[in-house]
Structure formats: C-alpha cells, structure tokens
Amino acid sequence: MKKPLTIIVIFIITMFFACMPEPKYEEDSGKNVVPQDTLELMIYDIHLADAIITSKILKTKDNSVVDSLIYQSIYDKYNFSRVDFDQTLLYYTHNHLDTLNAIYDRVISKFHIAEGEIYK
C-alpha cells in the first residue's frame, strides 16, 4: 500500500516544480531566507495542497483563484512570501542539495506516517 503513495508523492513533487513559472532572481543561487525546520513544514503543506488541488476536491468555476489562495494561506501561515520560499529552495538547490534531499526524505516519511494513520 505504500508504493502507490510514494509514486503519488513523487508525481506531485515533479508537477510542483514543472508547473512553477520560471522565477527571476537577482542572484542565481538564491538566499537562505526560510529556516530549515520551517521550510520542511512549508514543503509538506504545499505538497498536501497540491494533492488536494490535483484531486479536484475543491471544484469551483475559477480554480486558479482558489489555488492561489490555498498557496498564499500556506505562505501566510509561516509568515514568509512565495519569493522567500522560492529563494530558499534555489539556495538549497545550488548550495546544499544533500540537505534539501534530507528535507524531502523527512517530508515523504511524514506522508507515510499520515497514510498509516488513515488506514488504521
């Protein structure tokens, strides 16, 4: 039962990065703005939002407005902007990819734990 969730999470991660518009940054490597523990929580919430959005649980006439409100609520929850989040991801991608991989490993583990709680 864990294999389908892993495939879904990988698909969501891929779609998340594929659907993001190409950001314009002053620095190619970004800045480390969001603390690592907060970044992990934000990534978890964003991928959970991606799952909700792609599953069409929220059906409206203008999904793009609802989608942006969902993402904005996540940035607001942690008191960071999308630019801060993007800059931090860019920073880790260019400077600490191993740390970013470890963050994603922990996020995936949280999804496995959540899946286990659902299917108890």
C-alpha positions as CSV (number, residue, x, y, z in Angstrom):
1,M,0.0,0.0,0.0
2,K,3.0,2.3,0.5
3,K,4.2,2.1,-3.1
4,P,1.2,4.0,-4.6
5,L,1.6,6.8,-2.1
6,T,5.3,7.1,-2.9
7,I,4.5,7.3,-6.6
8,I,1.9,9.9,-5.9
9,V,4.2,12.0,-3.8
10,I,7.0,11.8,-6.4
11,F,4.4,12.8,-9.1
12,I,3.2,15.7,-7.0
13,I,6.8,16.9,-6.4
14,T,7.5,16.7,-10.1
15,M,4.3,18.5,-11.0
16,F,5.0,21.2,-8.4
17,F,8.4,22.1,-9.9
18,A,7.2,21.6,-13.5
19,C,4.2,24.0,-13.1
20,M,6.0,26.7,-11.3
21,P,6.8,29.8,-13.5
22,E,10.4,30.5,-14.1
23,P,11.3,33.0,-11.3
24,K,13.6,35.9,-11.9
25,Y,16.2,36.4,-9.2
26,E,18.8,39.0,-8.6
27,E,21.2,36.2,-7.6
28,D,21.5,32.9,-9.4
29,S,22.0,30.9,-6.2
30,G,19.1,32.5,-4.1
31,K,19.2,33.4,-0.5
32,N,18.6,31.2,2.6
33,V,15.6,33.1,3.9
34,V,13.3,30.4,5.4
35,P,14.8,28.4,8.3
36,Q,15.3,24.7,7.6
37,D,12.6,23.4,10.0
38,T,10.1,25.9,8.7
39,L,11.0,25.1,5.1
40,E,10.2,21.4,5.8
41,L,6.8,22.2,7.2
42,M,6.1,24.5,4.3
43,I,7.1,21.9,1.8
44,Y,4.8,19.3,3.5
45,D,1.8,21.7,3.5
46,I,2.5,22.8,-0.2
47,H,2.5,19.2,-1.3
48,L,-0.6,18.4,0.6
49,A,-2.3,21.4,-1.1
50,D,-1.0,20.1,-4.4
51,A,-2.7,16.8,-3.7
52,I,-6.0,18.5,-2.8
53,I,-5.8,20.7,-5.9
54,T,-4.9,17.9,-8.4
55,S,-7.6,15.6,-6.9
56,K,-10.2,18.2,-7.7
57,I,-11.6,18.0,-4.2
58,L,-12.2,21.8,-4.4
59,K,-14.3,22.3,-7.5
60,T,-15.0,25.9,-8.5
61,K,-15.6,27.8,-11.7
62,D,-12.3,29.6,-11.3
63,N,-9.8,27.1,-9.8
64,S,-6.8,29.3,-10.4
65,V,-8.1,31.8,-7.8
66,V,-8.8,29.1,-5.3
67,D,-5.4,27.5,-6.0
68,S,-3.6,30.8,-5.4
69,L,-5.5,31.4,-2.2
70,I,-4.5,27.9,-0.9
71,Y,-0.9,28.5,-1.6
72,Q,-1.0,32.1,-0.2
73,S,-2.6,30.8,3.0
74,I,0.4,28.5,3.5
75,Y,2.9,31.3,3.0
76,D,0.9,33.5,5.4
77,K,0.7,30.7,8.0
78,Y,4.5,30.7,8.2
79,N,5.0,34.5,7.7
80,F,7.0,34.1,4.5
81,S,6.3,35.1,0.9
82,R,6.4,32.9,-2.1
83,V,9.6,34.8,-3.2
84,D,11.2,33.9,0.2
85,F,10.2,30.3,-0.3
86,D,11.5,30.2,-3.9
87,Q,14.7,32.0,-2.9
88,T,15.3,29.4,-0.2
89,L,14.6,26.4,-2.5
90,L,17.0,27.9,-5.0
91,Y,19.6,28.4,-2.3
92,Y,19.4,24.8,-1.2
93,T,19.4,23.5,-4.8
94,H,22.6,25.4,-5.7
95,N,24.4,25.1,-2.4
96,H,23.1,22.3,-0.2
97,L,21.3,19.7,-2.4
98,D,22.1,17.0,0.1
99,T,20.3,18.9,2.8
100,L,17.3,19.5,0.5
101,N,17.2,15.8,-0.2
102,A,17.2,15.1,3.5
103,I,14.3,17.6,4.0
104,Y,12.3,15.8,1.3
105,D,13.1,12.4,2.8
106,R,11.6,13.6,6.1
107,V,8.5,15.1,4.2
108,I,7.9,11.8,2.5
109,S,8.2,10.0,5.8
110,K,5.6,12.3,7.2
111,F,3.3,11.4,4.3
112,H,3.9,7.7,5.0
113,I,3.0,8.2,8.7
114,A,-0.1,10.1,7.8
115,E,-1.1,7.3,5.4
116,G,-0.7,4.8,8.2
117,E,-2.9,6.8,10.4
118,I,-5.6,6.9,7.8
119,Y,-5.6,3.2,7.1
120,K,-5.6,2.0,10.8
